[in-house]
Amino acid sequence: MPADYTKLKTVLDAAFEQSASGKGAQRHANGKDFDRQPILEIGRMVGPGFALGQAMKKAQESAGQLARGEYLHSKGEMLGAIVYLAAAVVLLGEYAEEAVKAEAAKNASKASASGTNPKVPPGGLRPSLTPLYPAAPAEPMSDLQRAMRRVDDNDPALG
């Protein structure tokens, strides 16, 4: 008989509900899909440190509320931290996908130049903590995204 994970599912469902219908939807969604909300768009511009830092901030706030006996507020902050961690997982998936594409393109280029067909070694990809921009964004960039791109493009340390 498999182990019972009902309590975990209940917590994850509550985090989802808070994000999709509660405080997150009211304050941040503006009618946009989750993957086009600030929680992910800012992370795409500055890296997953944004979501990880927000989760840490929420955990710290939750601990203070818990110490003051503010149990419901503490729970809300904990659920928010879970949502921010989920956003970091989404970004990690995007980075890994971009890294796989970049590695495949690099290997294809090497293969055509050398006449061989090199393979990506297992575990050979290391997702970066900096954002990876697609060659052509699926949607038009906002003014802030364009400004961040200009900063990145003009930074010799990133070149």
GROMACS elastic network, one bead per residue, 0.5 to 0.9 nm:
[ bonds ]
;  ai    aj funct       b0    kb
    1     4     6  0.89602   500
    2     5     6  0.89607   500
    4     7     6  0.79728   500
    4     8     6  0.89581   500
    5     8     6  0.53850   500
    5     9     6  0.63560   500
    5    10     6  0.87426   500
    6     9     6  0.51149   500
    6    10     6  0.61343   500
    6    11     6  0.87825   500
    7    11     6  0.63642   500
    7    12     6  0.86989   500
    8    11     6  0.52359   500
    8    12     6  0.62004   500
    8    13     6  0.84858   500
    9    12     6  0.50732   500
    9    13     6  0.58815   500
    9    14     6  0.84430   500
   10    13     6  0.51181   500
   10    14     6  0.61704   500
   10    15     6  0.87583   500
   11    14     6  0.50334   500
   11    15     6  0.63033   500
   11    16     6  0.86577   500
   11    79     6  0.76824   500
   12    15     6  0.50839   500
   12    16     6  0.62011   500
   12    17     6  0.85781   500
   12    79     6  0.80033   500
   12    82     6  0.77782   500
   12    83     6  0.87827   500
   13    16     6  0.50030   500
   13    17     6  0.60545   500
   13    18     6  0.85900   500
   14    18     6  0.61157   500
   14    19     6  0.85998   500
   14    79     6  0.71122   500
   15    18     6  0.51611   500
   15    19     6  0.62657   500
   15    20     6  0.85803   500
   15    76     6  0.83845   500
   15    78     6  0.84844   500
   15    80     6  0.66394   500
   15    81     6  0.86737   500
   15    82     6  0.65175   500
   15    83     6  0.61982   500
   16    19     6  0.51743   500
   16    20     6  0.59193   500
   16    21     6  0.81477   500
   16    79     6  0.83657   500
   16    82     6  0.89206   500
   16    83     6  0.72025   500
   17    20     6  0.51458   500
   17    21     6  0.54351   500
   17    22     6  0.63839   500
   17    24     6  0.89741   500
   18    21     6  0.55937   500
   18    23     6  0.58714   500
   18    24     6  0.61089   500
   18    25     6  0.75201   500
   18    76     6  0.80491   500
   18    79     6  0.74020   500
   18    80     6  0.76601   500
   18    83     6  0.87545   500
   19    22     6  0.58168   500
   19    23     6  0.64983   500
   19    25     6  0.56308   500
   19    26     6  0.87269   500
   19    29     6  0.86504   500
   19    34     6  0.87154   500
   19    79     6  0.87043   500
   19    80     6  0.76041   500
   19    83     6  0.70387   500
   20    23     6  0.83154   500
   20    24     6  0.65378   500
   20    25     6  0.52754   500
   20    26     6  0.87606   500
   20    29     6  0.82318   500
   20    34     6  0.80947   500
   21    24     6  0.70685   500
   21    25     6  0.52531   500
   21    26     6  0.73240   500
   22    25     6  0.55241   500
   22    26     6  0.62335   500
   22    27     6  0.86831   500
   23    26     6  0.51240   500
   23    27     6  0.59743   500
   23    28     6  0.81222   500
   24    27     6  0.53913   500
   24    28     6  0.55452   500
   24    29     6  0.66643   500
   24    80     6  0.81618   500
   25    28     6  0.56719   500
   25    30     6  0.73533   500
   25    31     6  0.79582   500
   26    29     6  0.65611   500
   26    30     6  0.75509   500
   27    30     6  0.75570   500
   28    31     6  0.86604   500
   28    32     6  0.87646   500
   28    37     6  0.68380   500
   28    38     6  0.70761   500
   28    39     6  0.82904   500
   29    32     6  0.53081   500
   29    33     6  0.72076   500
   29    34     6  0.71963   500
   29    36     6  0.84816   500
   29    37     6  0.58186   500
   29    38     6  0.80267   500
   30    33     6  0.88549   500
   30    37     6  0.79850   500
   31    37     6  0.89357   500
   32    35     6  0.80232   500
   32    36     6  0.59976   500
   32    37     6  0.61201   500
   33    36     6  0.54518   500
   33    37     6  0.65477   500
   34    37     6  0.53322   500
   34    38     6  0.86111   500
   34    39     6  0.80046   500
   34    40     6  0.76813   500
   35    38     6  0.84525   500
   35    39     6  0.80295   500
   35    40     6  0.59186   500
   35    41     6  0.74246   500
   35    87     6  0.85975   500
   35    90     6  0.86000   500
   36    39     6  0.81132   500
   36    40     6  0.65512   500
   36    41     6  0.60845   500
   37    40     6  0.58957   500
   37    41     6  0.60479   500
   37    42     6  0.84230   500
   38    42     6  0.54065   500
   38    43     6  0.78642   500
   39    42     6  0.60654   500
   39    43     6  0.66082   500
   39    50     6  0.83890   500
   39    51     6  0.69600   500
   39    84     6  0.71853   500
   39    87     6  0.67467   500
   40    44     6  0.61425   500
   40    45     6  0.87314   500
   40    48     6  0.86859   500
   40    51     6  0.79919   500
   40    84     6  0.89801   500
   40    87     6  0.61960   500
   40    88     6  0.80446   500
   40    90     6  0.81287   500
   40    91     6  0.72436   500
   41    44     6  0.50470   500
   41    45     6  0.64650   500
   41    46     6  0.88670   500
   41   145     6  0.86798   500
   42    45     6  0.50633   500
   42    46     6  0.61558   500
   42    47     6  0.76773   500
   42    48     6  0.87767   500
   42    50     6  0.72873   500
   42    51     6  0.86096   500
   42   145     6  0.86229   500
   43    46     6  0.52264   500
   43    48     6  0.52023   500
   43    49     6  0.73686   500
   43    50     6  0.57138   500
   43    51     6  0.65442   500
   43    87     6  0.83144   500
   43    88     6  0.78602   500
   43    91     6  0.72698   500
   43   131     6  0.74563   500
   44    47     6  0.56071   500
   44    48     6  0.74865   500
   44    91     6  0.72592   500
   44   130     6  0.84832   500
   44   131     6  0.54136   500
   44   132     6  0.74062   500
   44   133     6  0.77432   500
   45   130     6  0.85371   500
   45   131     6  0.61112   500
   45   132     6  0.85773   500
   45   133     6  0.84029   500
   45   144     6  0.88414   500
   45   145     6  0.65660   500
   45   148     6  0.67204   500
   45   149     6  0.79726   500
   46    49     6  0.74375   500
   46    50     6  0.68913   500
   46   130     6  0.67274   500
   46   131     6  0.61201   500
   46   148     6  0.83157   500
   47    50     6  0.63402   500
   47    51     6  0.82162   500
   47    88     6  0.88564   500
   47    91     6  0.80955   500
   47   128     6  0.87625   500
   47   129     6  0.58454   500
   47   132     6  0.84176   500
   48    51     6  0.54177   500
   48    52     6  0.62286   500
   48    53     6  0.84620   500
   48    87     6  0.82037   500
   48    88     6  0.54617   500
   48    89     6  0.86181   500
   48    91     6  0.65889   500
   48    92     6  0.76142   500
   48   129     6  0.64028   500
   48   130     6  0.74520   500
   48   131     6  0.77268   500
   49    53     6  0.57222   500
   49    54     6  0.83197   500
   49    88     6  0.81160   500
   49   129     6  0.74721   500
   49   130     6  0.86252   500
   50    53     6  0.52078   500
   50    54     6  0.61536   500
   50    55     6  0.86460   500
   50    84     6  0.88285   500
   50    88     6  0.84244   500
   51    54     6  0.50615   500
   51    55     6  0.61568   500
   51    56     6  0.86320   500
   51    81     6  0.87455   500
   51    83     6  0.89207   500
   51    84     6  0.51405   500
   51    85     6  0.64274   500
   51    86     6  0.86329   500
   51    87     6  0.65163   500
   51    88     6  0.56650   500
   52    55     6  0.50971   500
   52    56     6  0.62609   500
   52    57     6  0.86811   500
   52    81     6  0.85923   500
   52    84     6  0.67808   500
   52    85     6  0.62966   500
   52    87     6  0.87690   500
   52    88     6  0.66299   500
   53    56     6  0.50094   500
   53    57     6  0.61515   500
   53    58     6  0.85845   500
   53    84     6  0.87660   500
   54    58     6  0.61077   500
   54    59     6  0.85434   500
   54    80     6  0.88749   500
   54    81     6  0.70830   500
   54    84     6  0.66047   500
   54    85     6  0.86352   500
   55    58     6  0.50841   500
   55    59     6  0.61322   500
   55    60     6  0.86272   500
   55    77     6  0.88511   500
   55    78     6  0.83582   500
   55    80     6  0.72857   500
   55    82     6  0.70732   500
   55    83     6  0.80408   500
   55    84     6  0.54479   500
   55    85     6  0.62623   500
   56    59     6  0.50680   500
   56    60     6  0.62048   500
   56    61     6  0.86362   500
   56    81     6  0.71706   500
   57    60     6  0.51055   500
   57    61     6  0.61643   500
   57    62     6  0.84922   500
   57    81     6  0.80630   500
   58    61     6  0.50500   500
   58    62     6  0.59840   500
   58    63     6  0.85949   500
   58    74     6  0.89517   500
   58    77     6  0.52904   500
   58    78     6  0.64991   500
   58    79     6  0.87738   500
   58    80     6  0.67625   500
   58    81     6  0.54427   500
   59    63     6  0.62052   500
   59    64     6  0.87888   500
   59    74     6  0.85872   500
   59    77     6  0.66709   500
   59    78     6  0.59844   500
   59    80     6  0.87159   500
   59    81     6  0.63253   500
   60    63     6  0.51562   500
   60    64     6  0.64779   500
   60    65     6  0.87661   500
   60    77     6  0.88508   500
   61    64     6  0.52341   500
   61    65     6  0.62642   500
   61    66     6  0.85922   500
   61    74     6  0.73973   500
   61    77     6  0.68834   500
   61    78     6  0.87212   500
   62    65     6  0.50810   500
   62    66     6  0.60167   500
   62    67     6  0.85652   500
   62    70     6  0.87760   500
   62    71     6  0.86601   500
   62    73     6  0.72932   500
   62    75     6  0.70059   500
   62    76     6  0.79083   500
   62    77     6  0.53049   500
   62    78     6  0.61243   500
   63    66     6  0.50378   500
   63    67     6  0.61732   500
   63    68     6  0.87003   500
   63    74     6  0.69160   500
   63    78     6  0.89376   500
   64    67     6  0.50930   500
   64    68     6  0.63523   500
   64    69     6  0.87590   500
   64    70     6  0.85624   500
   64    74     6  0.78923   500
   65    68     6  0.50569   500
   65    69     6  0.62607   500
   65    71     6  0.68337   500
   65    72     6  0.87648   500
   65    73     6  0.66554   500
   65    74     6  0.52083   500
   65    75     6  0.89662   500
   65    77     6  0.89303   500
   66    69     6  0.50182   500
   66    70     6  0.54275   500
   66    71     6  0.55702   500
   66    72     6  0.87054   500
   66    73     6  0.81128   500
   66    74     6  0.55368   500
   66    75     6  0.84374   500
   67    70     6  0.75118   500
   67    71     6  0.87850   500
   68    71     6  0.82916   500
   69    72     6  0.88226   500
   69    74     6  0.85378   500
   70    73     6  0.55913   500
   70    74     6  0.60424   500
   70    75     6  0.86972   500
   71    75     6  0.61240   500
   71    76     6  0.86757   500
   72    75     6  0.50901   500
   72    76     6  0.63092   500
   72    77     6  0.88230   500
   73    76     6  0.50527   500
   73    77     6  0.63814   500
   73    78     6  0.87099   500
   74    77     6  0.52298   500
   74    78     6  0.62807   500
   74    79     6  0.87160   500
   75    78     6  0.50323   500
   75    79     6  0.61895   500
   75    80     6  0.85958   500
   76    79     6  0.51255   500
   76    80     6  0.62095   500
   76    81     6  0.86980   500
   77    81     6  0.62076   500
   77    82     6  0.87191   500
   78    81     6  0.50267   500
   78    82     6  0.64134   500
   78    83     6  0.88525   500
   79    82     6  0.50738   500
   79    83     6  0.64684   500
   79    84     6  0.88534   500
   80    83     6  0.50742   500
   80    84     6  0.63359   500
   80    85     6  0.86734   500
   81    84     6  0.50939   500
   81    85     6  0.61796   500
   81    86     6  0.85570   500
   82    85     6  0.50673   500
   82    86     6  0.61387   500
   82    87     6  0.86752   500
   83    87     6  0.62789   500
   83    88     6  0.87601   500
   84    88     6  0.64008   500
   84    89     6  0.87725   500
   85    89     6  0.63594   500
   85    90     6  0.87406   500
   86    90     6  0.63002   500
   86    91     6  0.87258   500
   87    91     6  0.62564   500
   87    92     6  0.85873   500
   88    91     6  0.50625   500
   88    92     6  0.61130   500
   88    93     6  0.86512   500
   89    93     6  0.62861   500
   89    94     6  0.87288   500
   90    93     6  0.51538   500
   90    94     6  0.63989   500
   90    95     6  0.87784   500
   91    95     6  0.61168   500
   91    96     6  0.85077   500
   91   131     6  0.86417   500
   92    95     6  0.50551   500
   92    96     6  0.60653   500
   92    97     6  0.85110   500
   92   127     6  0.72743   500
   92   128     6  0.87071   500
   92   129     6  0.84962   500
   93    96     6  0.51286   500
   93    97     6  0.61215   500
   93    98     6  0.86508   500
   94    97     6  0.50901   500
   94    98     6  0.62209   500
   94    99     6  0.85605   500
   94   132     6  0.83808   500
   95    98     6  0.51085   500
   95    99     6  0.60282   500
   95   100     6  0.85626   500
   95   127     6  0.59013   500
   95   128     6  0.71325   500
   95   129     6  0.84754   500
   95   130     6  0.88150   500
   95   131     6  0.73267   500
   95   132     6  0.62640   500
   96   100     6  0.61064   500
   96   101     6  0.86022   500
   96   125     6  0.78802   500
   96   126     6  0.78186   500
   96   127     6  0.55213   500
   96   128     6  0.84671   500
   97   100     6  0.51806   500
   97   101     6  0.63065   500
   97   102     6  0.86757   500
   98   101     6  0.50769   500
   98   102     6  0.60891   500
   98   103     6  0.85180   500
   98   127     6  0.87709   500
   98   132     6  0.69755   500
   98   133     6  0.83606   500
   98   134     6  0.75480   500
   99   102     6  0.50421   500
   99   103     6  0.59899   500
   99   104     6  0.84377   500
   99   125     6  0.69579   500
   99   126     6  0.78188   500
   99   127     6  0.65355   500
   99   128     6  0.85071   500
   99   132     6  0.83232   500
  100   103     6  0.51105   500
  100   104     6  0.60256   500
  100   105     6  0.85552   500
  100   120     6  0.87836   500
  100   125     6  0.73416   500
  101   104     6  0.50958   500
  101   105     6  0.61432   500
  101   106     6  0.85666   500
  102   105     6  0.51288   500
  102   106     6  0.61154   500
  102   107     6  0.85693   500
  103   106     6  0.50200   500
  103   107     6  0.60555   500
  103   108     6  0.84636   500
  103   120     6  0.73034   500
  103   125     6  0.80064   500
  104   107     6  0.50737   500
  104   108     6  0.59948   500
  104   109     6  0.85119   500
  104   119     6  0.84113   500
  104   120     6  0.76078   500
  105   108     6  0.50416   500
  105   109     6  0.61429   500
  105   110     6  0.86377   500
  106   109     6  0.51301   500
  106   110     6  0.62635   500
  106   111     6  0.85671   500
  107   111     6  0.59267   500
  107   112     6  0.85427   500
  107   117     6  0.74487   500
  107   118     6  0.61286   500
  107   119     6  0.71563   500
  107   120     6  0.76898   500
  108   112     6  0.61418   500
  108   113     6  0.85206   500
  108   117     6  0.73509   500
  108   118     6  0.79632   500
  109   112     6  0.53120   500
  109   113     6  0.62045   500
  109   114     6  0.86177   500
  110   113     6  0.50972   500
  110   114     6  0.59749   500
  110   115     6  0.79468   500
  110   116     6  0.76139   500
  110   117     6  0.79098   500
  110   118     6  0.76788   500
  111   114     6  0.52192   500
  111   115     6  0.52023   500
  111   118     6  0.63903   500
  112   115     6  0.51824   500
  112   116     6  0.69970   500
  112   117     6  0.80099   500
  113   116     6  0.80296   500
  114   117     6  0.83993   500
  118   121     6  0.89792   500
  119   122     6  0.89382   500
  120   123     6  0.83997   500
  120   124     6  0.65944   500
  120   125     6  0.80290   500
  121   124     6  0.50341   500
  121   125     6  0.80262   500
  122   125     6  0.78403   500
  123   126     6  0.77113   500
  127   130     6  0.86579   500
  128   131     6  0.73799   500
  128   132     6  0.80135   500
  129   132     6  0.88922   500
  133   136     6  0.81271   500
  133   137     6  0.76725   500
  133   149     6  0.88239   500
  134   137     6  0.58227   500
  134   138     6  0.83894   500
  136   139     6  0.85466   500
  137   140     6  0.65462   500
  137   141     6  0.71547   500
  138   141     6  0.88315   500
  141   144     6  0.78946   500
  141   145     6  0.56312   500
  141   146     6  0.61553   500
  142   145     6  0.50923   500
  142   146     6  0.62476   500
  142   147     6  0.85918   500
  143   146     6  0.51080   500
  143   147     6  0.61403   500
  143   148     6  0.86327   500
  144   147     6  0.50100   500
  144   148     6  0.61325   500
  144   149     6  0.85327   500
  145   148     6  0.50700   500
  145   149     6  0.60809   500
  145   150     6  0.86198   500
  146   149     6  0.50232   500
  146   150     6  0.62175   500
  146   151     6  0.86730   500
  147   150     6  0.51113   500
  147   151     6  0.62902   500
  147   152     6  0.87022   500
  148   151     6  0.50352   500
  148   152     6  0.61955   500
  148   153     6  0.85394   500
  149   152     6  0.50502   500
  149   153     6  0.59792   500
  149   154     6  0.85390   500
  150   153     6  0.50002   500
  150   154     6  0.60656   500
  150   155     6  0.85554   500
  151   154     6  0.52983   500
  151   155     6  0.61930   500
  152   155     6  0.53064   500
  152   156     6  0.85015   500
  152   157     6  0.89389   500
  152   158     6  0.66428   500
  152   159     6  0.83477   500
  153   156     6  0.79719   500
  153   158     6  0.75030   500
  153   159     6  0.73115   500
  154   157     6  0.89060   500
  154   158     6  0.82065   500
  154   159     6  0.80512   500
  155   158     6  0.55440   500
  155   159     6  0.66562   500
  156   159     6  0.50084   500
